[in-house]
Amino acid sequence: MSGIGAFGRMIGAVLALVRNDALLPRELDERYPPSVGALARTLRMFAGPGARQGRPGERLARSLEGMGPVAIKLGQVLSTRGDFFGREFAEDLSRLKDRLPAFSTAVARREVEKALGRTIESLFGEFGEPLAAASLAQAHEAHLLDGRKVAVKVLRPGIERRVAEDSESLMLAARLIERWVPPARRLEPIGFADTVIRAITLELDLRLEAAGADELREVMQKDGYMAAPRVVWDGVGKRALTMEWARGWPLSDPAALEQPGLDRQATADNLIRAFLAQALDHGVFHADLHEGNLFVAAPSALTAVDFGIIGRIGPPERRYLAEILWGFLNRDYEAVARTHFDAGYVPAHHSVSAFAQALRAVGESVFGRPASQVPMSRVLLQLFEITALYEMRLRPELVLLQKTMMTVEGVARRIQPDHDIWTAADPVVRRWIARELSPPARIKRFADEAAQALKNLARLIESPPPTTTVVTPPPPVLGGRPLTWFALGAGLAGLAFLAAEWWR
């Protein structure tokens, strides 16, 4: 029955888009090819009264709001990319970040008391009305008994069931796409859906968010590009989270960018550098950095909130990311191409040089031009065509990284329309390269890998025989020494050969 319900909800989502003329909006009729235009006109026959109310972004926001938290998350990402979809469209979607309908304060108080196992009065001197409401939770201003101003995040009642239903529908849609849309298979729709579902499910336990916020606050302190409020652990439960008040204005408020003394360029630079420092230097990053989760204070201080989605990448992925960024910064497209092949992002049967040529076509259209003059929608389309041509598949383990990179770039360009992300990224990437790819760092990494290889070899040699073996013959000998020692010597020789090749 759950499969039938998921299918019904998926069809309901499509119908909601059709009723609001948000699937193939009439405003884009002139751009549709004939077949798509005919489909759009047919679907419009089933449109409801909402199809005539508002701009395309407003109609889409209204549709997504009714679909549930997973769809709202998608809308939040789209709202950060005014350079792709147009500033007006992005602005219309921005209400999905923190201006959704709130539930009552009385319900919120009951939820907090249930989550913490104590009365509101035992922890808070004041507990105010909702300040902001998003897809999964809402925030309340409050004061602790000691007078400190705090924000209390409370999950929406019944949100777990709604997320479970949305997740079933999303996975069903991914399976249908995997089966019936062969060109989309390289985008790994099932792996993508699984990554999104897992990330949102983890957001439903605010104790995990508190731990993530505490970890990232320590990480952010090391660079100073961004800050995070301190967690108030006495106010943390599965469905409630208390943190000290964030400094500054919410970036979702248009007035935040008009505050006196704000340095837009430095603020945008700090955002890009904060994300890259988190990902490259520490392998952990805030993966939901839209305007609704950022506060800004003059001249360029940024404070992040809402740590429900945290991304993590391992050392190999961090190295590939840094090398790709470094190659683009130096316009060394051959090096960027080789890194893609080394990482396995591009199948080995393709030509490195030809792929480098394709990357040059993208990179040279961006470098040296103000961001406001770069048609990012066209760049995105060109990148998509290149990834299809070279059979690049989506890497589910990098979905959160890619999504956050796209969001952060969009927010930075909203802060400073002519922002140059490559100039902003340069000091962080340069620092990483100097530290991790210097000769001493390479020697240390090679030594660590050699030590691990020897451990694995020794474990293989010393592993006990199968329990079904009754009689174990003596080990073969070669030159009077057991073969195990010969194997170990051969392994050492092989490592020495690899070291010589690397050094050469």
C-alpha positions in Angstrom: 0.0 0.0 0.0 2.9 2.4 0.7 3.9 2.1 -3.0 0.4 3.1 -4.1 0.4 6.0 -1.7 3.8 7.2 -2.9 2.6 7.0 -6.5 -0.5 8.9 -5.6 1.5 11.7 -3.9 3.8 11.9 -6.9 0.9 12.3 -9.3 -0.6 14.8 -6.8 2.6 16.9 -7.0 2.5 17.0 -10.8 -1.1 18.0 -10.7 -0.4 20.8 -8.3 2.3 22.1 -10.6 -0.2 21.9 -13.6 -3.0 23.6 -11.6 -0.7 26.5 -10.9 0.8 26.6 -14.3 4.2 26.1 -12.7 5.4 23.1 -14.7 5.6 24.6 -18.1 4.7 28.3 -17.4 3.0 30.3 -20.1 5.6 33.1 -19.7 8.2 30.8 -21.4 6.0 29.7 -24.4 8.2 31.5 -26.9 11.2 29.4 -25.8 9.6 26.0 -26.0 10.3 23.7 -29.0 7.1 22.8 -30.9 6.5 19.5 -29.2 7.0 21.0 -25.7 4.9 23.9 -26.6 2.0 21.6 -27.6 2.3 19.7 -24.3 2.3 23.0 -22.3 -0.9 24.2 -24.0 -2.5 20.8 -23.4 -1.6 20.8 -19.7 -2.9 24.4 -19.4 -6.4 23.1 -20.1 -6.3 21.5 -16.6 -5.0 24.6 -14.8 -7.0 26.0 -11.9 -7.7 29.6 -10.7 -4.1 29.8 -9.3 -2.7 29.6 -12.8 -3.5 33.3 -13.3 -2.3 34.5 -9.9 1.2 35.8 -9.6 4.5 35.4 -11.5 6.1 32.0 -12.3 8.2 32.0 -9.2 5.3 32.8 -7.0 3.2 30.0 -8.5 6.1 27.5 -8.1 6.6 28.6 -4.5 2.9 28.1 -3.8 3.0 24.6 -5.4 6.2 23.5 -3.6 4.9 24.7 -0.2 1.9 22.4 -0.5 4.1 19.4 -1.5 6.1 19.1 1.8 9.6 19.5 3.2 11.5 17.7 0.4 10.0 19.8 -2.3 10.6 23.0 -0.2 14.3 22.1 0.1 14.5 22.0 -3.7 12.8 25.4 -3.9 15.3 26.8 -1.3 18.2 25.7 -3.6 16.6 27.2 -6.7 16.0 30.5 -4.8 19.8 31.1 -4.4 20.4 31.0 -8.2 19.1 34.3 -9.5 21.9 34.2 -12.1 20.5 30.9 -13.5 16.8 31.5 -13.4 16.5 35.3 -13.1 16.5 37.5 -10.0 12.7 38.0 -9.9 12.2 34.2 -10.0 14.7 33.6 -7.2 13.1 36.4 -5.1 9.7 34.9 -5.5 11.0 31.5 -4.2 12.8 33.1 -1.2 9.8 32.9 1.0 10.4 29.1 1.2 13.6 29.8 3.3 12.0 31.1 6.5 8.6 32.6 5.8 6.3 29.5 5.8 3.1 29.4 7.9 4.0 28.9 11.6 2.3 26.7 14.2 1.1 28.2 17.5 3.3 29.1 20.4 1.2 27.0 22.7 2.0 23.9 20.6 5.7 24.9 20.5 5.8 25.2 24.3 4.3 21.7 24.7 6.7 20.2 22.2 9.7 21.8 24.0 8.6 20.6 27.4 8.0 17.1 26.0 11.5 17.1 24.3 13.4 18.4 27.4 11.4 16.6 30.1 11.0 19.8 32.0 8.8 22.9 32.2 9.4 26.0 30.1 9.7 28.0 33.3 12.5 25.9 34.6 14.8 27.0 31.8 13.4 30.1 30.2 12.6 33.4 31.7 10.7 34.4 28.5 9.5 32.3 25.5 8.3 34.4 22.6 6.3 34.1 19.4 7.7 32.4 16.3 10.4 34.5 14.5 10.8 32.3 11.4 9.2 29.1 10.1 10.8 26.7 7.6 9.9 23.3 6.2 10.9 21.2 9.1 10.9 23.5 12.1 10.4 27.0 13.4 12.4 29.3 15.6 11.4 31.3 18.7 13.1 34.1 20.5 13.6 33.4 24.2 15.7 34.4 27.2 17.3 32.0 29.7 16.9 32.4 33.4 20.4 34.0 33.5 19.2 36.6 31.0 21.0 35.3 27.9 19.1 35.8 24.6 18.7 32.5 22.7 16.9 31.0 19.7 14.8 27.9 20.3 14.3 25.6 17.3 11.2 23.3 17.5 10.3 20.6 15.0 6.9 20.8 13.4 4.4 18.3 14.9 4.0 15.2 12.7 6.9 16.2 10.5 8.5 12.7 10.7 5.5 11.1 9.0 5.4 13.8 6.3 9.1 13.4 5.6 8.7 9.6 5.4 5.9 10.0 2.8 7.9 12.5 0.8 10.9 10.2 0.8 8.8 7.3 -0.6 7.6 9.5 -3.4 11.0 10.8 -4.2 12.5 7.3 -4.3 9.7 6.1 -6.5 10.3 9.0 -8.9 14.0 8.1 -8.9 13.3 4.5 -9.8 11.0 5.5 -12.6 13.6 7.9 -14.0 16.3 5.2 -13.7 14.1 2.7 -15.6 12.4 4.8 -18.3 14.8 7.7 -18.9 18.1 6.1 -20.0 20.0 9.5 -20.6 19.4 10.4 -16.9 21.0 7.2 -15.6 24.4 8.7 -15.5 23.0 11.2 -13.0 22.4 8.3 -10.6 18.9 9.3 -9.7 18.5 6.6 -7.0 21.8 7.4 -5.4 20.9 11.1 -5.5 17.5 10.5 -3.9 19.0 8.3 -1.2 21.5 11.0 -0.3 18.8 13.7 -0.1 16.5 11.4 2.0 19.3 10.5 4.4 20.3 14.2 4.9 16.7 15.2 5.6 16.1 12.3 7.9 19.1 13.2 10.0 17.6 16.7 10.4 14.7 15.2 12.4 16.9 14.6 15.5 18.0 17.9 16.8 20.5 16.3 19.2 22.5 15.4 16.2 22.2 19.0 14.9 23.4 20.3 18.2 26.5 18.0 18.0 27.2 19.1 14.4 26.8 22.8 15.4 29.3 22.4 18.2 31.8 20.6 15.9 31.5 23.2 13.2 31.7 26.1 15.7 35.2 24.8 16.7 36.1 24.4 13.0 35.0 27.9 12.1 37.0 29.4 15.0 40.2 28.2 13.4 39.8 30.5 10.3 37.5 33.3 11.4 35.6 33.5 8.0 32.4 32.5 9.7 31.0 31.9 13.2 28.3 29.8 14.8 26.4 30.4 18.0 27.1 28.4 21.1 24.8 25.4 21.9 22.9 25.6 25.2 23.0 21.9 26.0 20.4 22.1 28.8 17.9 23.1 26.1 18.7 20.3 23.7 16.3 17.3 23.0 15.3 15.2 20.0 12.7 17.7 18.9 14.1 20.9 20.4 17.4 22.8 20.2 18.5 26.0 22.0 21.4 28.1 20.8 22.7 31.5 21.8 21.4 34.4 19.7 23.1 34.9 16.3 24.8 38.2 15.8 23.6 40.4 12.9 20.7 40.6 10.5 19.2 37.6 8.7 20.5 37.6 5.1 17.0 36.7 3.9 15.9 40.2 5.0 16.7 42.6 2.1 17.6 45.3 4.6 20.6 43.2 5.8 22.6 44.2 2.7 21.7 47.9 3.3 23.0 48.2 6.8 25.6 51.0 7.4 29.2 50.0 7.1 28.7 46.7 5.3 31.5 45.6 3.0 29.7 43.5 0.4 32.9 42.3 -1.3 34.5 41.2 1.9 31.3 39.5 3.1 31.0 37.5 -0.2 34.7 36.6 0.0 34.2 35.4 3.6 31.3 33.2 2.6 33.3 31.4 -0.2 36.4 31.1 1.9 34.4 29.8 4.9 32.9 27.0 2.9 36.1 26.0 1.2 38.1 26.1 4.4 35.6 23.8 6.1 35.5 21.3 3.2 39.2 21.3 2.2 40.9 21.7 5.6 38.6 19.8 7.8 36.4 17.6 5.6 33.2 18.8 7.3 31.0 21.6 6.1 27.7 23.3 6.6 25.6 21.9 3.8 22.6 24.2 3.9 24.1 27.7 3.5 21.1 29.6 2.0 20.2 33.1 3.0 17.7 32.0 5.6 20.5 30.3 7.5 23.0 33.2 7.5 23.3 36.3 9.5 25.5 39.3 8.5 26.9 42.1 10.6 29.0 45.1 9.4 31.6 45.2 8.2 31.7 41.6 7.0 30.9 39.2 9.8 28.9 36.0 9.0 27.1 33.8 11.4 25.6 30.5 10.3 22.6 28.7 12.0 20.6 25.6 11.3 23.2 22.8 11.2 20.7 20.0 10.3 22.5 19.1 7.1 26.3 18.6 7.5 28.5 17.3 4.6 31.6 15.2 5.0 34.2 14.3 2.4 37.3 12.1 2.8 40.9 12.9 2.1 40.9 11.7 -1.5 37.9 13.8 -2.4 39.4 16.8 -0.7 42.6 16.4 -2.7 40.7 16.0 -6.0 38.6 19.1 -5.2 41.7 21.2 -4.3 43.6 20.1 -7.4 40.6 20.9 -9.7 40.2 24.3 -8.2 43.9 25.0 -8.3 44.0 23.9 -12.0 41.2 26.3 -12.8 42.8 29.1 -10.9 45.9 28.6 -13.0 43.9 27.9 -16.1 45.8 24.6 -16.4 43.0 22.7 -18.1 45.3 19.7 -18.8 45.9 19.3 -15.0 42.1 19.7 -14.3 41.4 17.0 -16.9 44.0 14.6 -15.5 42.5 15.0 -12.0 39.1 14.1 -13.3 40.5 10.9 -14.8 42.6 10.1 -11.7 39.5 10.4 -9.6 37.5 8.2 -11.9 35.0 10.9 -12.7 35.6 10.4 -16.4 35.9 6.9 -17.9 39.4 6.0 -18.9 38.7 5.3 -22.6 38.2 9.0 -23.2 41.0 11.3 -24.2 42.5 13.5 -21.5 43.5 16.2 -24.0 40.1 16.3 -25.6 38.5 16.6 -22.2 40.9 19.4 -21.4 39.9 21.2 -24.6 36.2 21.0 -23.5 37.1 22.4 -20.1 38.9 25.2 -21.7 35.8 26.2 -23.6 34.0 26.6 -20.3 36.8 28.2 -18.3 37.8 30.8 -20.8 34.2 32.0 -21.1 34.2 32.9 -17.4 37.7 34.1 -16.5 38.4 37.8 -16.7 34.8 38.9 -16.9 32.6 40.5 -14.2 30.2 38.0 -12.7 27.2 40.1 -13.7 28.3 39.6 -17.4 28.6 35.8 -17.2 25.4 34.1 -18.3 25.6 31.3 -15.7 22.6 29.5 -17.2 24.5 29.1 -20.5 27.6 28.0 -18.6 25.6 25.4 -16.7 24.0 24.1 -19.9 27.5 23.8 -21.5 28.8 21.9 -18.5 25.9 19.6 -18.6 26.5 18.9 -22.3 30.2 18.2 -21.6 29.4 15.8 -18.8 27.0 13.9 -21.0 29.6 13.8 -23.9 32.2 12.3 -21.6 29.9 10.0 -19.7 30.5 11.6 -16.3 28.2 10.0 -13.7 26.9 11.7 -10.6 28.8 10.8 -7.5 26.3 10.3 -4.7 29.0 10.9 -2.1 29.6 14.3 -3.5 26.0 15.4 -3.9 26.0 17.6 -0.8 29.3 19.1 -1.7 28.1 20.0 -5.2 24.7 21.3 -4.0 26.4 23.5 -1.3 29.0 24.8 -3.8 26.1 25.9 -6.1 24.2 27.5 -3.2 27.2 29.3 -1.8 28.1 30.7 -5.2 24.5 31.9 -5.7 24.4 33.6 -2.3 27.8 35.3 -2.8 26.6 36.7 -6.1 23.4 38.0 -4.5 25.6 39.8 -1.8 27.9 41.2 -4.5 26.6 40.8 -8.1 30.1 41.2 -9.6 31.7 38.8 -7.2 34.6 36.8 -8.5 34.5 33.4 -6.8 38.0 32.4 -8.2 39.7 35.4 -6.6 37.9 34.6 -3.4 38.9 31.0 -3.4 42.6 31.6 -4.2 44.0 32.1 -0.7 42.3 29.0 0.7 43.2 26.7 -2.2 46.7 28.1 -2.3 47.2 27.4 1.4 45.9 23.9 1.0 48.1 23.2 -2.0 51.2 24.5 -0.2 50.5 22.4 2.9 49.3 19.2 1.4 51.2 18.9 -1.9 54.6 20.2 -0.8 57.5 17.7 -0.9 57.4 17.1 2.9 53.6 16.5 2.8 54.0 14.1 -0.2 56.7 12.1 1.6 54.6 11.9 4.8 51.5 10.7 2.8 53.6 8.2 0.9 55.1 6.9 4.2 51.6 6.6 5.7 50.3 4.7 2.7 53.4 2.4 2.7 52.9 1.6 6.4 49.3 0.8 5.8 50.2 -1.4 2.9 52.7 -3.3 5.0 50.1 -3.8 7.7 47.6 -5.2 5.2 50.3 -7.5 3.8 51.3 -8.7 7.2 47.7 -9.3 8.1 47.2 -11.3 4.9 50.3 -13.4 5.6 49.5 -14.1 9.2 45.8 -14.8 8.7 44.8 -18.2 10.2 44.0 -21.1 7.9 40.3 -22.0 7.3 38.8 -23.9 10.2 37.9 -26.9 7.9 41.6 -27.6 7.3 42.8 -30.5 9.5 46.4 -30.8 8.5 48.5 -27.7 7.6 51.7 -28.5 5.6 54.8 -26.6 6.5 55.2 -23.4 4.5 57.1 -23.7 1.2 60.7 -22.5 1.3 62.7 -20.5 -1.2 66.5 -20.3 -0.7 66.1 -21.8 2.8 63.6 -19.1 4.0 59.9 -19.4 4.4 57.9 -18.1 1.5 56.1 -15.7 3.8 59.3 -13.8 4.4 60.0 -13.9 0.6 56.5 -12.4 0.0 57.2 -9.6 2.6 60.5 -8.9 0.9 58.8 -8.7 -2.5 56.2 -6.3 -1.0 59.0 -4.1 0.3 60.7 -4.2 -3.1 57.5 -3.2 -4.8 57.0 -0.3 -2.5 60.6 0.8 -3.1 59.9 0.7 -6.8 56.7 2.8 -6.4 58.7 5.3 -4.3 61.3 5.6 -7.0 58.7 6.1 -9.7 56.9 8.7 -7.6 60.2 10.6 -6.9 61.2 10.5 -10.5 
